[in-house]
Amino acid sequence: MSRAAKVPSWAQRGTLLALLVLTGCAQRGAVLDLHARGAAELEAGRATAASALLEQALDLVAPERRSDHLDLLHDRALAALRADELATAESVARELVAADDRARVADGWLVIGAVRARRADRARAQAEGPEAEPFAFDAAIALANEAQAAFASAVLVRGGWSAAARNVERMAARSERWTRERDAAEPAASVVAADGTPNVQLVPTDDGSGTAPATGEDAATDTARAPLGALGDDELAQLLEALVRAEQDKLDARAQRRRSTGTDVEKDW
């Protein structure tokens, strides 16, 4: 018969427990030290160095315990944002959004809004390039709207947060301005076909008795009244564009009511 495994004595168990406690204390100490050093680098404006130190600190934290280190997560997200590590900044910020602490949830939304705002500015710059894609303006506007929504979430979570509220107004103004610029950059639709005849669309009349011509801006409005099943690809695209523009008009109207008379040059992130 094989001999039974030897059971550790109480003294041995105590030694093992002490080693585990010491190891845990040492690890917590290392996390605190790296966090403090990273925070100091961040305060000094050295975002890249801060980001690296704070990442090392988080690497020492077990995945299931990261939510116990909200201050570390906040500093990590902020350092990544300032170091232009946008994917990391948003990823860590979403951990804050999932936390139970309302203040840190609001901080998470603020960082997410700042990430989307920066991406929006870059998309807008690309829209000015000589080889810009037709949808470049749309991408910039969509990102600006996402940034506005994130900042608005921060305001809702932490009521009366003026810094986040100002960013809501700025992104609303930016979205409206870029929408005007996009519309101004689009060539006007021709009302004359290649053969010189009027470019007329036939759409159902209100009484259903026949069809009536529509040209120019009226065409999009009239197309919106046509049954979806009766629309071809071009007409359906016009309908969707009309609906999108109508929704954007609503957002623009709300933004106009909220907009202050201040300039659009300062930032609160």
SULUR-V555351 format. One record per backbone hydrogen bond with DSSP energy under -0.5 kcal/mol. NH is the residue of the N-H (numbers start at 0). CO is the residue of the C=O. Records with the same first field share a line. If there is no record, write none. Layout:
NH->CO  CO
This chain:
12->8
13->9
14->10
15->11
16->12
17->13
18->14
19->15
20->16
21->17
22->18
23->19
24->20
25->21
26->22
27->23
28->24
29->25
30->26
31->27
32->28
33->29
34->30
35->31
36->32
37->33
38->34
39->35
40->36
41->37
42->38
43->39
44->41
45->40
46->44
49->45
50->46
51->47
52->48
53->49
54->50
55->51
56->52
57->53
58->54
59->55  56
60->57
64->61
65->61  62
67->64
68->65
72->68
73->69
74->70
75->71
76->72
77->73
78->74
79->75
80->76
81->77
82->78
83->80
84->79
85->83
88->84
89->85
90->86
91->87
92->88
93->89
94->90  91
95->91
96->92
97->93
98->95
101->99
104->100
105->101
106->102
107->103
108->104
109->105
110->106
111->107
112->108
113->109
114->110
115->111
116->112
117->113
118->114
119->115
120->116
121->117
122->118
123->119
124->120
125->121
126->122
127->123  124
128->125
131->128
135->132
138->134
139->135
140->136
141->137
142->138
143->139
144->140
145->141
146->142
147->143
148->144
149->145
150->146
151->147
152->148
153->149
154->150
155->151
156->152
157->153
158->156
160->157
161->159
164->160
165->161
166->162
167->163
168->164
169->165
170->166
171->167
172->168
173->169
174->170
175->171
176->172
177->173
178->174
179->175
180->176
181->177
182->178
183->179
184->180
185->181
192->196
195->192
198->190
199->197
200->213
202->200  211
204->209
207->204
211->202
213->200
217->214
218->215
219->215
220->216
221->217
222->218
223->219
224->221
225->222
229->226
230->227
235->231
236->232
237->233
238->234
239->235
240->236
241->237
242->238
243->239
244->240
245->241
246->242
247->243
248->244
249->245
250->246
251->247
252->248
253->249
254->250
255->251
256->252
257->253
258->254
